[in-house]
């Protein structure tokens, strides 16, 4: 039995939330790094849609033809969809706002995970009395 199955679905969703936020942070940082690059189009991950897809476990078939392509998670769902924005160039204010929002999502996910582990620790330590 895999260790992840012991913790239940909540831990899996929190894990996926942190993974999406981490990947989104990388894309936003790439957008900021290319703020002065002519012809560069900003990229974005739709956090809400990606998380909903994970929760619903919508399965899709993806053939990975290059090791640099975005991967597929172990349960067969797409890692995340990257949208390229229509507007050419990068709006630094919008990207910094997205970065702050993403940071809050990541921090919230970590806090929720810490609280779940604290509850689990409490159940284990109190069970020995």
DSSP file (Angstrom, degrees, kcal/mol; ACC not computed):
  #  RESIDUE AA STRUCTURE BP1 BP2  ACC     N-H-->O    O-->H-N    N-H-->O    O-->H-N    TCO  KAPPA ALPHA  PHI   PSI    X-CA   Y-CA   Z-CA
    1    1 A X              0   0    0      0, 0.0     5,-0.1     0, 0.0     2,-0.0   0.000 360.0 360.0 360.0 127.0    0.0    0.0    0.0
    2    2 A X    >>  -     0   0    0      1,-0.1     3,-0.8     3,-0.0     4,-0.5  -0.311 360.0-125.9 -64.1 147.5    1.5    3.4   -1.0
    3    3 A X  H >> S+     0   0    0      1,-0.2     3,-1.4     2,-0.2     4,-0.7   0.861 106.7  63.7 -62.2 -36.3    2.2    5.8    1.8
    4    4 A X  H >> S+     0   0    0      1,-0.3     4,-0.9     2,-0.2     3,-0.6   0.821  93.4  62.0 -59.5 -31.7    0.1    8.5    0.2
    5    5 A X  H <4 S+     0   0    0     -3,-0.8    -1,-0.3     1,-0.2    -2,-0.2   0.746  93.9  64.0 -69.0 -21.0   -3.0    6.4    0.6
    6    6 A X  H << S+     0   0    0     -3,-1.4    -1,-0.2    -4,-0.5    -2,-0.2   0.874 102.7  48.0 -66.8 -36.8   -2.6    6.5    4.4
    7    7 A X  H << S-     0   0    0     -4,-0.7     4,-0.3    -3,-0.6     3,-0.2   0.690 105.0-135.4 -83.3 -19.3   -3.1   10.2    4.5
    8    8 A X     X  -     0   0    0     -4,-0.9     4,-1.1     1,-0.2     3,-0.4  -0.233  35.2 -55.0  91.9 178.1   -6.2   10.5    2.3
    9    9 A X  H  > S+     0   0    0      1,-0.2     4,-2.5     2,-0.2     5,-0.2   0.781 122.8  66.8 -69.2 -30.7   -7.3   12.7   -0.5
   10   10 A X  H  > S+     0   0    0     -3,-0.2     4,-2.4     1,-0.2    -1,-0.2   0.914 102.1  48.0 -60.1 -42.6   -6.8   16.0    1.4
   11   11 A X  H  > S+     0   0    0     -3,-0.4     4,-2.5    -4,-0.3    -1,-0.2   0.880 110.3  52.2 -65.7 -37.2   -3.1   15.6    1.5
   12   12 A X  H  X S+     0   0    0     -4,-1.1     4,-2.2     2,-0.2    -2,-0.2   0.900 110.7  47.3 -65.7 -40.1   -3.0   14.7   -2.2
   13   13 A X  H  X S+     0   0    0     -4,-2.5     4,-2.5     2,-0.2    -2,-0.2   0.904 112.7  49.0 -68.3 -40.8   -4.9   17.9   -3.0
   14   14 A X  H  X S+     0   0    0     -4,-2.4     4,-2.2    -5,-0.2    -2,-0.2   0.898 110.7  51.2 -64.8 -38.9   -2.7   20.0   -0.8
   15   15 A X  H  X S+     0   0    0     -4,-2.5     4,-2.0     1,-0.2    -2,-0.2   0.926 111.9  46.6 -61.2 -44.3    0.4   18.4   -2.5
   16   16 A X  H  X S+     0   0    0     -4,-2.2     4,-2.7     2,-0.2     5,-0.2   0.875 108.9  55.6 -66.8 -38.0   -1.0   19.2   -5.9
   17   17 A X  H  X S+     0   0    0     -4,-2.5     4,-2.3     1,-0.2    -1,-0.2   0.927 110.2  45.1 -59.0 -46.1   -1.8   22.8   -4.8
   18   18 A X  H  X S+     0   0    0     -4,-2.2     4,-2.3     2,-0.2    -1,-0.2   0.875 112.4  52.1 -66.5 -37.2    1.8   23.3   -3.8
   19   19 A X  H  X S+     0   0    0     -4,-2.0     4,-2.4     2,-0.2    -2,-0.2   0.919 110.6  47.0 -65.4 -44.2    3.0   21.8   -7.0
   20   20 A X  H  X S+     0   0    0     -4,-2.7     4,-2.8     1,-0.2     5,-0.2   0.927 112.8  49.4 -63.0 -45.0    0.9   24.0   -9.1
   21   21 A X  H  X S+     0   0    0     -4,-2.3     4,-2.2    -5,-0.2    -1,-0.2   0.887 110.5  50.9 -63.2 -38.7    1.9   27.1   -7.2
   22   22 A X  H  X S+     0   0    0     -4,-2.3     4,-1.6     2,-0.2    -1,-0.2   0.935 113.4  44.2 -63.4 -46.4    5.6   26.1   -7.5
   23   23 A X  H  X S+     0   0    0     -4,-2.4     4,-1.8     1,-0.2    -2,-0.2   0.881 112.7  51.9 -66.5 -38.3    5.3   25.7  -11.3
   24   24 A X  H  X S+     0   0    0     -4,-2.8     4,-2.6     1,-0.2     5,-0.2   0.881 105.3  56.3 -65.5 -37.4    3.3   28.9  -11.7
   25   25 A X  H  X S+     0   0    0     -4,-2.2     4,-2.7     1,-0.2    -1,-0.2   0.910 105.6  51.7 -59.7 -42.3    6.0   30.7   -9.8
   26   26 A X  H  X S+     0   0    0     -4,-1.6     4,-2.0     2,-0.2    -1,-0.2   0.899 110.6  47.5 -61.4 -41.8    8.6   29.6  -12.3
   27   27 A X  H  X S+     0   0    0     -4,-1.8     4,-2.2     2,-0.2    16,-0.3   0.920 112.7  48.1 -66.3 -43.2    6.5   30.8  -15.2
   28   28 A X  H  X S+     0   0    0     -4,-2.6     4,-2.5     1,-0.2    -2,-0.2   0.918 110.7  51.5 -64.5 -41.8    5.8   34.2  -13.6
   29   29 A X  H  X S+     0   0    0     -4,-2.7     4,-2.4     1,-0.2    -1,-0.2   0.886 109.4  51.4 -61.2 -38.2    9.6   34.5  -12.8
   30   30 A X  H  X S+     0   0    0     -4,-2.0     4,-1.3     2,-0.2    -1,-0.2   0.883 108.2  51.6 -64.4 -38.8   10.3   33.7  -16.5
   31   31 A X  H  < S+     0   0    0     -4,-2.2     3,-0.3     2,-0.2    -2,-0.2   0.928 111.4  47.0 -62.0 -45.1    7.8   36.4  -17.5
   32   32 A X  H >< S+     0   0    0     -4,-2.5     3,-1.5     1,-0.2    -2,-0.2   0.900 109.3  54.3 -64.2 -40.5    9.5   39.0  -15.3
   33   33 A X  H 3< S+     0   0    0     -4,-2.4     3,-0.3     1,-0.3    -1,-0.2   0.791 111.2  46.2 -64.3 -26.9   13.0   37.9  -16.6
   34   34 A X  T >< S+     0   0    0     -4,-1.3     3,-1.4    -3,-0.3    -1,-0.3   0.079  73.5 119.4-102.6  23.5   11.8   38.5  -20.1
   35   35 A X  T <  S+     0   0    0     -3,-1.5    55,-0.5     1,-0.3    -1,-0.2   0.814  83.3  38.7 -59.7 -30.9   10.2   41.9  -19.5
   36   36 A X  T 3  S+     0   0    0     -3,-0.3     2,-0.6    -4,-0.2    -1,-0.3   0.350  87.6 115.0-101.1   5.3   12.6   43.6  -21.9
   37   37 A X    X   -     0   0    0     -3,-1.4     3,-1.5     1,-0.1    52,-0.1  -0.661  67.8-127.3 -81.0 118.9   12.6   40.8  -24.5
   38   38 A X  T 3  S+     0   0    0     -2,-0.6     3,-0.1     1,-0.2    -2,-0.1  -0.407  90.3  13.0 -65.1 137.4   11.1   42.0  -27.8
   39   39 A X  T 3  S+     0   0    0      1,-0.3     2,-0.3    -2,-0.1    -1,-0.2   0.454  89.7 142.0  79.5   0.8    8.3   39.7  -29.1
   40   40 A X    <   -     0   0    0     -3,-1.5    49,-2.7    -6,-0.2     2,-0.5  -0.586  38.2-153.1 -78.2 134.8    8.0   37.8  -25.9
   41   41 A X  E     -Ab  88  89A   0     -2,-0.3    47,-0.1    47,-0.2    49,-0.1  -0.926  21.5-116.5-107.7 130.3    4.5   36.8  -24.8
   42   42 A X  E     -     0   0A   0     47,-0.8    43,-2.8    45,-0.6     2,-0.3  -0.301  27.2-144.5 -63.6 147.0    3.8   36.3  -21.2
   43   43 A X  E     -A   84   0A   0    -16,-0.3     2,-0.3    41,-0.2    41,-0.2  -0.829  17.9-176.8-113.3 153.3    2.8   32.7  -20.1
   44   44 A X  E     -A   83   0A   0     39,-2.2    39,-3.3    -2,-0.3     2,-0.5  -0.997  21.6-142.2-150.3 147.3    0.3   31.8  -17.3
   45   45 A X  E     -A   82   0A   0     -2,-0.3     2,-1.3    37,-0.2    37,-0.2  -0.956  24.4-130.8-108.2 129.3   -1.1   28.8  -15.6
   46   46 A X     >  -     0   0    0     35,-0.6     4,-2.5    -2,-0.5     5,-0.2  -0.676  25.8-170.3 -79.3  96.9   -4.8   28.9  -14.7
   47   47 A X  H  > S+     0   0    0     -2,-1.3     4,-2.4     1,-0.2     5,-0.2   0.910  79.6  47.8 -57.1 -49.3   -4.4   27.8  -11.1
   48   48 A X  H  > S+     0   0    0      1,-0.2     4,-2.4     2,-0.2    -1,-0.2   0.918 113.8  46.1 -62.8 -45.7   -8.1   27.3  -10.4
   49   49 A X  H  > S+     0   0    0      2,-0.2     4,-2.5     1,-0.2    -1,-0.2   0.908 112.9  50.3 -64.5 -42.3   -8.8   25.2  -13.6
   50   50 A X  H  X S+     0   0    0     -4,-2.5     4,-1.8     1,-0.2    -1,-0.2   0.905 112.3  46.8 -64.2 -41.6   -5.7   23.1  -13.0
   51   51 A X  H  X S+     0   0    0     -4,-2.4     4,-2.5    -5,-0.2    -1,-0.2   0.904 111.6  51.0 -67.8 -40.5   -6.7   22.3   -9.5
   52   52 A X  H  X S+     0   0    0     -4,-2.4     4,-2.4    -5,-0.2    -2,-0.2   0.903 108.7  52.2 -62.4 -40.4  -10.3   21.5  -10.5
   53   53 A X  H  X>S+     0   0    0     -4,-2.5     5,-1.7     1,-0.2     4,-0.8   0.896 110.2  49.2 -61.1 -40.0   -9.0   19.2  -13.1
   54   54 A X  H ><5S+     0   0    0     -4,-1.8     3,-0.5     2,-0.2    -2,-0.2   0.921 110.5  49.4 -65.4 -43.8   -6.9   17.4  -10.5
   55   55 A X  H 3<5S+     0   0    0     -4,-2.5    -2,-0.2     1,-0.3    -1,-0.2   0.899 114.9  43.7 -64.1 -40.3   -9.8   17.1   -8.1
   56   56 A X  H 3<5S-     0   0    0     -4,-2.4    -1,-0.3    -5,-0.2    -2,-0.2   0.594 103.4-136.8 -79.4 -10.0  -12.0   15.7  -10.8
   57   57 A X  T <<5 -     0   0    0     -4,-0.8     2,-0.6    -3,-0.5    -3,-0.2   0.915  27.0-171.4  51.7  49.1   -9.2   13.4  -12.0
   58   58 A X      < -     0   0    0     -5,-1.7     2,-0.4    20,-0.1    20,-0.4  -0.615  12.4-145.3 -71.3 116.5   -9.9   14.1  -15.6
   59   59 A X        +     0   0    0     -2,-0.6     2,-0.3    -3,-0.2    18,-0.2  -0.693  23.5 172.8 -92.1 135.3   -7.7   11.7  -17.5
   60   60 A X        -     0   0    0     16,-1.1     2,-0.6    -2,-0.4    -2,-0.0  -0.965  31.9-118.0-136.2 154.7   -6.1   12.6  -20.8
   61   61 A X        +     0   0    0     -2,-0.3     2,-0.4     2,-0.0    16,-0.0  -0.828  34.3 176.5 -95.3 125.2   -3.6   10.9  -23.0
   62   62 A X        -     0   0    0     -2,-0.6     2,-0.6    14,-0.1    10,-0.1  -0.996  19.9-151.7-131.0 130.6   -0.4   12.8  -23.5
   63   63 A X        -     0   0    0     -2,-0.4     2,-0.9     2,-0.0    -2,-0.0  -0.902  12.2-149.0-100.7 119.9    2.6   11.6  -25.4
   64   64 A X        +     0   0    0     -2,-0.6     3,-0.1     1,-0.2     7,-0.0  -0.798  23.0 170.9 -92.3 107.4    5.8   13.2  -24.1
   65   65 A X        +     0   0    0     -2,-0.9     2,-0.3     1,-0.2    -1,-0.2   0.538  65.2  36.7 -96.0  -8.8    8.1   13.5  -27.1
   66   66 A X  S >  S-     0   0    0      4,-0.1     3,-2.0     1,-0.1    -1,-0.2  -0.996  73.8-131.4-144.4 136.6   10.9   15.6  -25.5
   67   67 A X  T 3  S+     0   0    0     -2,-0.3     4,-0.1     1,-0.3    -1,-0.1   0.697 108.3  60.2 -63.3 -16.2   12.2   15.5  -21.9
   68   68 A X  T 3  S+     0   0    0      2,-0.1    -1,-0.3     3,-0.0     3,-0.1   0.558  83.5 103.0 -87.3  -7.8   11.9   19.3  -21.8
   69   69 A X  S <  S-     0   0    0     -3,-2.0     2,-0.1     1,-0.1    -5,-0.1  -0.348  90.2 -88.1 -69.1 155.3    8.1   19.1  -22.4
   70   70 A X        -     0   0    0      1,-0.1    -1,-0.1    10,-0.1    -4,-0.1  -0.415  54.7-125.9 -63.6 140.2    5.8   19.6  -19.4
   71   71 A X        -     0   0    0     -2,-0.1     8,-1.5    -3,-0.1     2,-0.4  -0.083   5.2-117.0 -86.7-178.6    5.2   16.2  -17.7
   72   72 A X  B     -C   78   0B   0      6,-0.2     6,-0.2     7,-0.1    -1,-0.1  -0.961  32.0-119.1-117.9 135.7    2.2   14.1  -16.7
   73   73 A X    >   -     0   0    0      4,-2.0     3,-1.9    -2,-0.4     6,-0.1  -0.184  33.5 -98.1 -71.0 169.8    1.6   13.4  -13.1
   74   74 A X  T 3  S+     0   0    0      1,-0.3    -1,-0.1     2,-0.1    -2,-0.0   0.715 121.3  56.6 -64.0 -22.1    1.5    9.8  -11.8
   75   75 A X  T 3  S-     0   0    0      2,-0.1    -1,-0.3     3,-0.0     3,-0.1   0.389 118.6-105.9 -93.9   6.0   -2.3    9.6  -11.9
   76   76 A X  S <  S+     0   0    0     -3,-1.9   -16,-1.1     1,-0.3     2,-0.2   0.385  77.8 127.1  93.5  -3.7   -2.4   10.4  -15.6
   77   77 A X  S    S-     0   0    0    -18,-0.2    -4,-2.0     1,-0.1    -1,-0.3  -0.581  70.6 -92.8 -86.5 153.0   -3.7   14.0  -15.4
   78   78 A X  B     -C   72   0B   0    -20,-0.4    -6,-0.2    -2,-0.2     3,-0.1  -0.328  26.8-130.3 -63.1 142.6   -1.8   16.8  -17.2
   79   79 A X  S    S-     0   0    0     -8,-1.5     2,-0.3     1,-0.3    -1,-0.1   0.951  75.4 -47.7 -59.9 -50.2    0.7   18.5  -15.0
   80   80 A X        -     0   0    0     -9,-0.3     2,-0.5   -57,-0.0    -1,-0.3  -0.898  50.8-112.4-177.2 157.1   -0.7   21.9  -16.0
   81   81 A X        -     0   0    0     -2,-0.3   -35,-0.6   -35,-0.2     2,-0.6  -0.850  25.2-149.9-100.1 131.8   -1.8   23.9  -19.0
   82   82 A X  E     -A   45   0A   0     -2,-0.5     2,-0.4   -37,-0.2   -37,-0.2  -0.899   9.3-159.7-104.1 123.9    0.3   26.9  -20.0
   83   83 A X  E     -A   44   0A   0    -39,-3.3   -39,-2.2    -2,-0.6     2,-0.5  -0.857   8.2-145.4-101.5 135.2   -1.6   29.7  -21.7
   84   84 A X  E     -A   43   0A   0     -2,-0.4   -41,-0.2   -41,-0.2   -42,-0.1  -0.885  25.5-124.5 -97.8 127.6    0.3   32.3  -23.8
   85   85 A X  E     -     0   0A   0    -43,-2.8   -43,-0.0    -2,-0.5    -1,-0.0  -0.389   6.5-131.3 -75.7 149.1   -1.3   35.7  -23.5
   86   86 A X  E    S+     0   0A   0     -2,-0.1     2,-0.2   -45,-0.1    -1,-0.1   0.867  83.2  88.4 -64.8 -39.6   -2.4   37.5  -26.6
   87   87 A X  E    S-     0   0A   0      1,-0.1   -45,-0.6   -45,-0.0     2,-0.2  -0.409  79.3-128.6 -68.4 130.7   -0.7   40.8  -25.6
   88   88 A X  E    S+A   41   0A   0     -2,-0.2   -47,-0.2   -47,-0.1    -1,-0.1  -0.575  72.1  21.6 -78.6 142.3    2.9   41.1  -26.7
   89   89 A X  B    S-b   41   0A   0    -49,-2.7   -47,-0.8    -2,-0.2     2,-0.5  -0.211  90.2 -80.0  90.8 174.6    5.3   42.1  -24.0
   90   90 A X        -     0   0    0    -55,-0.5     2,-0.9   -49,-0.1     3,-0.1  -0.965  23.0-144.2-121.8 129.5    5.1   41.7  -20.3
   91   91 A X     >  -     0   0    0     -2,-0.5     4,-2.3     1,-0.2     5,-0.2  -0.833  14.1-160.6 -90.1 106.1    3.3   44.1  -17.9
   92   92 A X  H  > S+     0   0    0     -2,-0.9     4,-2.4     1,-0.2     5,-0.2   0.835  87.5  54.1 -61.3 -35.3    5.6   44.1  -14.9
   93   93 A X  H  > S+     0   0    0      2,-0.2     4,-1.9     1,-0.2    -1,-0.2   0.921 110.2  46.5 -65.1 -43.2    2.9   45.4  -12.6
   94   94 A X  H  > S+     0   0    0     -3,-0.2     4,-2.4     2,-0.2    -2,-0.2   0.907 113.2  49.6 -64.3 -41.8    0.5   42.5  -13.5
   95   95 A X  H  X S+     0   0    0     -4,-2.3     4,-2.4     2,-0.2    -2,-0.2   0.896 110.5  49.1 -66.4 -40.4    3.3   39.9  -13.2
   96   96 A X  H  X S+     0   0    0     -4,-2.4     4,-2.1     2,-0.2    -1,-0.2   0.861 110.7  51.4 -67.6 -34.3    4.3   41.2   -9.7
   97   97 A X  H  X S+     0   0    0     -4,-1.9     4,-2.4     2,-0.2    -2,-0.2   0.914 110.8  48.1 -65.5 -43.1    0.7   41.1   -8.7
   98   98 A X  H  X S+     0   0    0     -4,-2.4     4,-2.8     1,-0.2    -2,-0.2   0.882 110.0  53.0 -63.2 -38.5    0.4   37.5   -9.9
   99   99 A X  H  X S+     0   0    0     -4,-2.4     4,-2.2     2,-0.2    -2,-0.2   0.913 110.1  46.9 -64.3 -42.9    3.6   36.7   -8.1
  100  100 A X  H  X S+     0   0    0     -4,-2.1     4,-2.0     2,-0.2    -2,-0.2   0.916 113.6  48.4 -64.6 -43.3    2.2   38.1   -4.8
  101  101 A X  H  X S+     0   0    0     -4,-2.4     4,-2.0     1,-0.2    -2,-0.2   0.917 112.3  48.7 -62.3 -43.7   -1.1   36.2   -5.3
  102  102 A X  H  X S+     0   0    0     -4,-2.8     4,-2.5     1,-0.2    -1,-0.2   0.879 108.1  54.5 -65.1 -38.2    0.7   33.0   -6.1
  103  103 A X  H  X S+     0   0    0     -4,-2.2     4,-2.7     1,-0.2    -1,-0.2   0.900 107.7  50.1 -61.8 -41.3    2.9   33.4   -3.0
  104  104 A X  H  X S+     0   0    0     -4,-2.0     4,-2.4     2,-0.2    -2,-0.2   0.898 109.9  50.6 -64.4 -40.1   -0.2   33.8   -0.8
  105  105 A X  H  X S+     0   0    0     -4,-2.0     4,-2.3     2,-0.2    -2,-0.2   0.918 111.9  47.5 -62.6 -42.9   -1.6   30.6   -2.3
  106  106 A X  H  X S+     0   0    0     -4,-2.5     4,-2.5     2,-0.2    -2,-0.2   0.939 112.5  48.3 -64.6 -46.5    1.6   28.7   -1.7
  107  107 A X  H  X S+     0   0    0     -4,-2.7     4,-2.5     1,-0.2    -1,-0.2   0.883 111.1  51.3 -61.5 -38.8    1.8   30.0    1.9
  108  108 A X  H  X S+     0   0    0     -4,-2.4     4,-2.5     2,-0.2    -1,-0.2   0.905 110.0  49.6 -64.6 -41.8   -1.8   29.0    2.5
  109  109 A X  H  X S+     0   0    0     -4,-2.3     4,-2.2     2,-0.2    -2,-0.2   0.907 111.5  48.4 -63.2 -42.2   -1.2   25.5    1.2
  110  110 A X  H  X S+     0   0    0     -4,-2.5     4,-2.7     2,-0.2    -2,-0.2   0.924 111.8  49.6 -63.9 -44.0    1.9   25.1    3.4
  111  111 A X  H  X S+     0   0    0     -4,-2.5     4,-2.2     1,-0.2    -2,-0.2   0.911 110.8  49.5 -62.2 -42.6   -0.1   26.3    6.4
  112  112 A X  H  X S+     0   0    0     -4,-2.5     4,-2.0     1,-0.2    -1,-0.2   0.907 112.0  48.9 -63.0 -40.9   -3.0   23.9    5.7
  113  113 A X  H  X S+     0   0    0     -4,-2.2     4,-2.4     2,-0.2    -2,-0.2   0.905 109.9  51.3 -65.5 -42.0   -0.5   21.0    5.3
  114  114 A X  H  X S+     0   0    0     -4,-2.7     4,-2.3     1,-0.2    -1,-0.2   0.893 110.0  49.8 -61.8 -39.6    1.2   22.0    8.6
  115  115 A X  H  X S+     0   0    0     -4,-2.2     4,-2.2     2,-0.2    -1,-0.2   0.879 109.5  51.1 -67.6 -37.1   -2.1   22.0   10.4
  116  116 A X  H  X S+     0   0    0     -4,-2.0     4,-2.1     2,-0.2    -2,-0.2   0.912 111.8  47.4 -64.8 -41.8   -3.0   18.6    9.0
  117  117 A X  H  X S+     0   0    0     -4,-2.4     4,-2.8     2,-0.2    -2,-0.2   0.878 110.0  52.9 -66.9 -36.9    0.3   17.2   10.2
  118  118 A X  H  X S+     0   0    0     -4,-2.3     4,-2.5     2,-0.2    -2,-0.2   0.902 109.7  48.6 -63.6 -40.9   -0.2   18.8   13.6
  119  119 A X  H  X S+     0   0    0     -4,-2.2     4,-2.2     2,-0.2    -2,-0.2   0.900 112.6  48.3 -65.5 -39.9   -3.6   17.1   13.9
  120  120 A X  H  X S+     0   0    0     -4,-2.1     4,-2.0     2,-0.2    -2,-0.2   0.910 111.7  49.4 -65.6 -42.7   -2.1   13.8   12.8
  121  121 A X  H  X S+     0   0    0     -4,-2.8     4,-2.8     1,-0.2     5,-0.3   0.909 110.4  51.3 -62.0 -42.4    0.7   14.2   15.4
  122  122 A X  H  X S+     0   0    0     -4,-2.5     4,-2.6     1,-0.2     5,-0.3   0.911 109.0  50.5 -61.6 -43.3   -1.8   15.0   18.1
  123  123 A X  H  X S+     0   0    0     -4,-2.2     4,-1.1     1,-0.2    -1,-0.2   0.876 113.3  46.3 -63.6 -37.0   -3.8   11.9   17.2
  124  124 A X  H  X S+     0   0    0     -4,-2.0     4,-0.5     2,-0.2    -2,-0.2   0.932 116.7  42.0 -71.5 -46.2   -0.7    9.7   17.4
  125  125 A X  H >< S+     0   0    0     -4,-2.8     3,-0.7     1,-0.2    -2,-0.2   0.873 116.1  47.8 -72.5 -36.2    0.6   11.2   20.7
  126  126 A X  H >< S+     0   0    0     -4,-2.6     3,-1.2    -5,-0.3    -1,-0.2   0.767 101.9  66.0 -74.2 -24.6   -2.7   11.3   22.4
  127  127 A X  H 3< S+     0   0    0     -4,-1.1    -1,-0.2    -5,-0.3    -2,-0.2   0.710  91.6  63.8 -69.6 -18.9   -3.5    7.7   21.4
  128  128 A X  T <<        0   0    0     -3,-0.7    -1,-0.2    -4,-0.5    -2,-0.2   0.476 360.0 360.0 -83.9  -2.3   -0.6    6.4   23.5
  129  129 A X    <         0   0    0     -3,-1.2    -1,-0.2    -4,-0.1    -2,-0.1   0.457 360.0 360.0 -85.4 360.0   -2.2    7.6   26.8
